[in-house]
């Protein structure tokens, strides 16, 4: 069986950290399972984590826009949007409404390696204080991921209400474009092609490998793969919608929950 893990909120904890060596001692050796990744991240943000865990299975990237199978990248979306053009439109919308969103007159839109910024945490050097910060992942080819933050006292702060309001604003301004889907969590806004779907990517992997595929995650994107994946597992910090359709819900969070799930599979043998 192939097991595909989500990254953020599953393999990584709330501080975007994972004890890779500890995880490896718990999940290996395992001749019956092949491990891979099922993420909304781009391959550039996935590869280091994938290699650190010695995975050798398939990779689902950018919420199912493409997969990496046997070293080959295979695109699964037909109707793409112009990422660069849409980012510019989004920047203009948020900049024009920055005071309404955050009561701050200035906004910084930074196209960067967001995974590195989030991992740095308080060590990230803020160039503008009392400012609405929009951190955009610079690697993505088919999707847009925005981390919404407020800068105060030289540090970035996640304000869920600001993220929610920004997402609602973008839906109202871009809602007529039926090619995109906008979703948000506490501090992140994701914009993906409407046809982009992790479930479709899993179905594709199953058709090409002729193996059973299970997924482990924490988000609604995994819930949408229910009925396509052979098994669905969730860590304890998963959203209720995913827990409802899961075959097993771990008692522990993040990568501790991942270990618990793999150990439960060993016990099934």
C-alpha positions in Angstrom: 0.0 0.0 0.0 1.1 3.6 -0.7 0.6 6.0 2.2 0.5 9.7 1.2 1.0 12.3 4.0 -0.1 15.9 4.1 2.7 18.2 5.2 1.4 21.2 7.1 -0.5 20.3 10.2 0.3 16.6 9.7 4.1 15.9 9.2 4.9 19.4 10.5 3.6 20.8 13.8 2.2 24.3 14.4 5.8 25.7 14.3 6.4 24.0 11.0 8.8 21.6 12.6 9.3 17.8 12.6 11.7 15.5 14.3 12.7 13.6 11.1 15.1 11.2 12.7 12.6 10.3 15.4 9.8 9.7 12.9 12.1 7.5 10.8 12.9 5.3 13.7 9.2 4.7 14.3 8.0 4.1 10.7 10.9 2.1 9.3 11.6 -0.7 8.4 8.3 -1.4 6.7 8.4 -3.6 3.6 4.6 -3.4 3.1 4.2 0.3 2.9 5.5 2.9 0.5 5.5 6.5 1.8 4.9 9.7 -0.3 3.4 13.2 0.0 0.0 14.7 -0.7 0.3 18.5 -0.2 -0.8 21.9 -1.3 2.9 22.9 -1.5 5.0 23.2 -4.6 7.7 20.6 -5.3 10.4 23.0 -4.3 8.8 23.2 -0.8 8.2 19.4 -0.6 11.5 17.9 -1.7 13.6 18.7 1.4 11.0 17.2 3.7 10.5 14.2 1.4 14.2 13.5 1.3 14.7 14.1 5.1 12.2 11.2 5.7 13.7 8.9 3.1 10.4 8.7 1.2 10.4 7.0 -2.2 6.7 7.1 -3.2 4.6 9.4 -5.3 4.2 13.1 -4.7 0.9 15.1 -5.1 1.8 18.8 -5.3 -0.1 22.1 -5.4 -3.4 20.4 -4.2 -3.4 17.9 -7.0 -2.4 20.2 -9.9 0.5 17.8 -10.7 2.0 14.6 -9.4 5.6 13.3 -9.4 5.5 9.6 -10.3 8.7 7.6 -10.8 10.6 10.8 -11.1 8.4 12.3 -13.8 6.2 15.4 -13.3 2.7 14.9 -14.7 0.3 17.9 -15.0 -3.3 17.1 -14.1 -5.0 20.5 -14.7 -6.3 21.7 -18.1 -7.6 25.1 -17.3 -4.8 27.2 -15.8 -4.9 30.8 -14.7 -2.0 33.2 -15.2 -0.4 33.1 -11.8 1.7 36.3 -12.3 -1.2 38.3 -13.6 -3.6 37.1 -10.9 -1.1 37.9 -8.2 -0.8 41.5 -9.5 -4.6 41.8 -9.4 -4.8 40.4 -5.9 -2.0 42.8 -4.7 -4.0 45.7 -6.1 -7.2 44.7 -4.4 -5.6 44.1 -1.0 -3.5 47.3 -1.2 -6.5 49.4 -2.1 -8.4 47.9 0.9 -5.5 47.6 3.3 -6.9 50.1 5.8 -10.3 48.5 5.8 -8.8 45.1 6.4 -6.3 46.0 9.1 -6.7 49.7 10.0 -3.1 50.1 8.7 -2.5 52.4 5.8 0.5 50.5 4.4 0.8 47.0 2.9 3.9 44.9 1.9 3.3 42.2 -0.7 6.4 39.9 -0.6 6.9 37.2 -3.2 9.3 34.8 -1.4 10.1 31.4 0.0 7.3 31.4 2.5 8.2 28.1 4.0 11.6 29.5 5.0 9.9 32.7 6.4 7.4 30.7 8.5 10.2 28.4 9.8 12.2 31.5 10.8 9.3 32.7 13.0 10.4 35.7 15.1 13.8 35.8 13.5 12.3 37.0 10.2 13.4 40.7 9.8 10.4 42.9 9.2 11.2 45.9 7.0 8.0 47.8 7.8 6.3 48.0 11.2 2.5 48.5 11.7 1.9 47.1 8.3 -0.3 44.5 6.6 2.1 41.8 5.2 1.0 39.5 2.4 3.6 36.7 1.9 3.2 35.0 -1.4 4.9 31.7 -2.3 7.2 32.4 -5.2 7.6 28.7 -6.4 4.1 27.9 -7.4 3.2 27.3 -11.0 -0.5 26.6 -10.9 -1.8 28.0 -7.6 -1.4 30.9 -5.2 -0.8 30.7 -1.5 -0.9 33.9 0.6 0.1 34.1 4.3 -1.6 37.1 5.8 0.2 38.8 8.7 0.3 42.1 10.7 3.7 43.5 11.7 4.0 44.9 15.2 7.2 45.6 17.2 9.4 44.1 14.5 7.5 40.7 14.4 4.8 39.2 12.2 1.5 38.2 13.8 -1.2 35.9 12.6 -4.7 37.6 12.9 -7.3 35.1 11.8 -10.0 37.8 11.4 -7.9 39.8 9.0 -7.2 36.6 6.9 -10.9 35.8 6.9 -11.9 39.3 5.8 -9.2 39.3 3.1 -10.5 36.0 1.7 -14.1 37.3 1.7 -12.9 40.4 -0.1 -11.1 38.4 -2.8 -14.1 36.2 -3.3 -16.3 39.2 -3.8 -13.9 40.8 -6.3 -12.9 37.6 -8.1 -16.0 35.6 -7.6 -17.2 35.9 -11.3 -14.1 33.9 -12.4 -15.4 30.4 -12.3 -12.0 28.9 -13.0 -10.7 29.4 -9.4 -11.6 28.3 -5.9 -10.6 30.4 -2.9 -10.3 28.9 0.6 -8.8 30.1 3.8 -7.5 28.9 7.2 -6.4 31.0 10.2 -3.6 32.7 8.5 -3.5 31.5 4.9 -5.5 32.1 1.7 -5.3 29.5 -1.1 -6.3 30.1 -4.7 -6.4 27.1 -6.9 -7.9 26.1 -10.3 -11.4 24.9 -9.7 -10.7 21.5 -11.4 -7.6 21.1 -9.1 -8.4 18.2 -6.6 -6.3 15.9 -4.5 -8.9 13.1 -5.1 -8.3 13.2 -8.8 -4.6 13.0 -8.2 -5.0 10.0 -6.0 -7.2 8.3 -8.6 -4.5 8.9 -11.2 -1.8 7.4 -9.0 -4.0 4.3 -8.4 -4.6 3.9 -12.1 -0.9 4.0 -12.9 0.5 1.9 -10.0 -2.3 -0.6 -9.5 -1.8 -0.3 -5.8 -4.0 0.7 -2.9 -3.5 4.3 -1.8 -4.2 5.7 1.7 -3.9 9.3 2.8 -3.1 10.9 6.2 -4.0 14.5 6.8 -5.7 17.2 8.8 -7.6 19.3 6.3 -10.8 19.4 4.2 -8.8 18.7 1.0 -8.2 15.2 2.3 -11.9 14.8 3.1 -12.7 15.4 -0.5 -10.7 12.3 -1.4 -12.9 10.1 0.7 -14.3 7.4 -1.5 -11.3 7.6 -3.9 -8.5 6.8 -1.5 -8.7 3.2 -0.2 -8.2 4.4 3.4 -8.4 7.8 5.0 -6.6 8.6 8.3 -6.5 11.8 10.3 -4.3 13.2 13.1 -6.1 14.5 16.2 -5.8 18.2 15.1 -7.7 17.5 11.9 -10.8 19.4 11.0 -14.1 17.8 12.0 -15.1 17.2 8.4 -12.1 15.0 7.8 -12.5 13.1 11.1 -16.1 12.2 10.2 -14.9 10.3 7.1 -11.7 8.8 8.5 -11.1 5.1 8.9 -8.9 5.9 11.9 -8.5 9.1 13.9 -5.2 9.4 15.8 -5.3 10.4 19.5 -2.1 12.5 19.0 -1.3 15.6 16.9 1.0 16.2 14.0 3.8 13.8 13.4 3.1 12.0 16.7 -0.3 11.2 15.2 1.4 10.0 12.0 3.5 7.6 14.0 0.4 6.4 15.9 -1.3 5.7 12.6 1.6 3.7 11.1 1.9 1.7 14.3 -1.8 0.9 14.1 -1.4 -0.4 10.6 1.5 -2.7 11.8 -0.9 -4.1 14.5 -3.5 -4.9 11.8 -1.2 -7.5 10.3 
